[in-house]
Amino acid sequence: MKTATRRWLGGVAAVAVLAAVFASYLQPELVVELATQVWNCF
């Protein structure tokens, strides 16, 4: 695969991951659940 294509696909993947993270913050109970799970690790 060419470098430009690989770079473009990496950018698209990064944008998709960021969009999914921002969309998850629209559901406050999900954020609270994740925070609780992280806190339980300690």
N, CA, C and O atoms as a GROMACS GRO file, in nm:
protein
  168
    1MET      N    1   0.085  -0.118   0.000
    1MET     CA    2   0.000   0.000   0.000
    1MET      C    3   0.090   0.124   0.000
    1MET      O    4   0.194   0.126   0.065
    2LYS      N    5   0.049   0.224  -0.072
    2LYS     CA    6   0.128   0.347  -0.078
    2LYS      C    7   0.119   0.423   0.054
    2LYS      O    8   0.022   0.410   0.129
    3THR      N    9   0.220   0.502   0.078
    3THR     CA   10   0.226   0.578   0.202
    3THR      C   11   0.109   0.676   0.214
    3THR      O   12   0.052   0.690   0.322
    4ALA      N   13   0.073   0.742   0.105
    4ALA     CA   14  -0.037   0.839   0.110
    4ALA      C   15  -0.169   0.770   0.143
    4ALA      O   16  -0.249   0.823   0.219
    5THR      N   17  -0.192   0.653   0.085
    5THR     CA   18  -0.316   0.579   0.112
    5THR      C   19  -0.320   0.533   0.258
    5THR      O   20  -0.423   0.542   0.324
    6ARG      N   21  -0.208   0.484   0.306
    6ARG     CA   22  -0.202   0.438   0.445
    6ARG      C   23  -0.225   0.554   0.540
    6ARG      O   24  -0.293   0.539   0.642
    7ARG      N   25  -0.167   0.670   0.509
    7ARG     CA   26  -0.186   0.787   0.593
    7ARG      C   27  -0.331   0.832   0.592
    7ARG      O   28  -0.386   0.868   0.696
    8TRP      N   29  -0.394   0.829   0.475
    8TRP     CA   30  -0.534   0.869   0.463
    8TRP      C   31  -0.623   0.774   0.543
    8TRP      O   32  -0.714   0.819   0.613
    9LEU      N   33  -0.598   0.644   0.533
    9LEU     CA   34  -0.678   0.547   0.608
    9LEU      C   35  -0.658   0.563   0.759
    9LEU      O   36  -0.752   0.547   0.836
   10GLY      N   37  -0.536   0.594   0.799
   10GLY     CA   38  -0.511   0.620   0.941
   10GLY      C   39  -0.587   0.741   0.991
   10GLY      O   40  -0.640   0.740   1.102
   11GLY      N   41  -0.593   0.845   0.909
   11GLY     CA   42  -0.668   0.964   0.947
   11GLY      C   43  -0.817   0.936   0.957
   11GLY      O   44  -0.883   0.983   1.049
   12VAL      N   45  -0.869   0.860   0.863
   12VAL     CA   46  -1.011   0.824   0.866
   12VAL      C   47  -1.041   0.740   0.991
   12VAL      O   48  -1.144   0.761   1.056
   13ALA      N   49  -0.954   0.646   1.023
   13ALA     CA   50  -0.974   0.563   1.142
   13ALA      C   51  -0.970   0.647   1.268
   13ALA      O   52  -1.050   0.626   1.359
   14ALA      N   53  -0.877   0.743   1.276
   14ALA     CA   54  -0.867   0.829   1.394
   14ALA      C   55  -0.993   0.914   1.410
   14ALA      O   56  -1.042   0.931   1.521
   15VAL      N   57  -1.044   0.967   1.300
   15VAL     CA   58  -1.166   1.048   1.306
   15VAL      C   59  -1.284   0.962   1.350
   15VAL      O   60  -1.369   1.007   1.427
   16ALA      N   61  -1.290   0.838   1.301
   16ALA     CA   62  -1.400   0.749   1.340
   16ALA      C   63  -1.395   0.718   1.489
   16ALA      O   64  -1.498   0.716   1.556
   17VAL      N   65  -1.276   0.693   1.541
   17VAL     CA   66  -1.262   0.664   1.685
   17VAL      C   67  -1.301   0.787   1.767
   17VAL      O   68  -1.373   0.774   1.866
   18LEU      N   69  -1.255   0.904   1.728
   18LEU     CA   70  -1.291   1.026   1.800
   18LEU      C   71  -1.441   1.053   1.795
   18LEU      O   72  -1.500   1.095   1.895
   19ALA      N   73  -1.503   1.028   1.682
   19ALA     CA   74  -1.648   1.047   1.670
   19ALA      C   75  -1.722   0.951   1.764
   19ALA      O   76  -1.821   0.989   1.826
   20ALA      N   77  -1.675   0.827   1.773
   20ALA     CA   78  -1.738   0.730   1.862
   20ALA      C   79  -1.724   0.772   2.008
   20ALA      O   80  -1.817   0.757   2.087
   21VAL      N   81  -1.608   0.824   2.045
   21VAL     CA   82  -1.586   0.869   2.183
   21VAL      C   83  -1.676   0.987   2.215
   21VAL      O   84  -1.741   0.988   2.320
   22PHE      N   85  -1.683   1.086   2.125
   22PHE     CA   86  -1.768   1.201   2.151
   22PHE      C   87  -1.915   1.160   2.154
   22PHE      O   88  -1.991   1.216   2.233
   23ALA      N   89  -1.956   1.066   2.071
   23ALA     CA   90  -2.095   1.020   2.072
   23ALA      C   91  -2.128   0.949   2.203
   23ALA      O   92  -2.241   0.957   2.252
   24SER      N   93  -2.030   0.879   2.259
   24SER     CA   94  -2.056   0.808   2.385
   24SER      C   95  -2.081   0.905   2.499
   24SER      O   96  -2.152   0.872   2.594
   25TYR      N   97  -2.024   1.024   2.492
   25TYR     CA   98  -2.048   1.123   2.597
   25TYR      C   99  -2.188   1.181   2.593
   25TYR      O  100  -2.227   1.252   2.686
   26LEU      N  101  -2.264   1.153   2.489
   26LEU     CA  102  -2.403   1.197   2.483
   26LEU      C  103  -2.491   1.112   2.573
   26LEU      O  104  -2.607   1.146   2.599
   27GLN      N  105  -2.436   0.999   2.622
   27GLN     CA  106  -2.509   0.911   2.713
   27GLN      C  107  -2.440   0.917   2.849
   27GLN      O  108  -2.343   0.844   2.872
   28PRO      N  109  -2.487   1.002   2.939
   28PRO     CA  110  -2.418   1.022   3.067
   28PRO      C  111  -2.406   0.894   3.149
   28PRO      O  112  -2.307   0.876   3.220
   29GLU      N  113  -2.504   0.805   3.141
   29GLU     CA  114  -2.495   0.684   3.222
   29GLU      C  115  -2.380   0.593   3.177
   29GLU      O  116  -2.323   0.520   3.259
   30LEU      N  117  -2.345   0.599   3.050
   30LEU     CA  118  -2.230   0.522   3.002
   30LEU      C  119  -2.101   0.577   3.060
   30LEU      O  120  -2.013   0.501   3.100
   31VAL      N  121  -2.089   0.709   3.066
   31VAL     CA  122  -1.969   0.771   3.121
   31VAL      C  123  -1.956   0.737   3.269
   31VAL      O  124  -1.846   0.708   3.317
   32VAL      N  125  -2.066   0.740   3.342
   32VAL     CA  126  -2.064   0.706   3.484
   32VAL      C  127  -2.025   0.560   3.503
   32VAL      O  128  -1.946   0.528   3.592
   33GLU      N  129  -2.079   0.472   3.421
   33GLU     CA  130  -2.047   0.329   3.429
   33GLU      C  131  -1.898   0.304   3.402
   33GLU      O  132  -1.834   0.228   3.474
   34LEU      N  133  -1.844   0.368   3.301
   34LEU     CA  134  -1.701   0.353   3.271
   34LEU      C  135  -1.614   0.407   3.385
   34LEU      O  136  -1.514   0.346   3.422
   35ALA      N  137  -1.653   0.521   3.440
   35ALA     CA  138  -1.577   0.577   3.552
   35ALA      C  139  -1.582   0.485   3.673
   35ALA      O  140  -1.482   0.470   3.744
   36THR      N  141  -1.696   0.425   3.697
   36THR     CA  142  -1.709   0.330   3.808
   36THR      C  143  -1.621   0.209   3.786
   36THR      O  144  -1.557   0.162   3.880
   37GLN      N  145  -1.616   0.156   3.666
   37GLN     CA  146  -1.532   0.041   3.637
   37GLN      C  147  -1.384   0.073   3.654
   37GLN      O  148  -1.308  -0.008   3.708
   38VAL      N  149  -1.344   0.191   3.610
   38VAL     CA  150  -1.203   0.231   3.627
   38VAL      C  151  -1.171   0.248   3.775
   38VAL      O  152  -1.065   0.205   3.820
   39TRP      N  153  -1.262   0.309   3.851
   39TRP     CA  154  -1.240   0.331   3.993
   39TRP      C  155  -1.230   0.198   4.067
   39TRP      O  156  -1.152   0.187   4.162
   40ASN      N  157  -1.307   0.098   4.025
   40ASN     CA  158  -1.304  -0.033   4.091
   40ASN      C  159  -1.172  -0.106   4.070
   40ASN      O  160  -1.142  -0.199   4.144
   41CYS      N  161  -1.092  -0.066   3.972
   41CYS     CA  162  -0.962  -0.127   3.951
   41CYS      C  163  -0.865  -0.093   4.065
   41CYS      O  164  -0.770  -0.166   4.088
   42PHE      N  165  -0.890   0.017   4.135
   42PHE     CA  166  -0.802   0.058   4.243
   42PHE      C  167  -0.862   0.012   4.373
   42PHE      O  168  -0.804   0.035   4.479
   0.00000   0.00000   0.00000
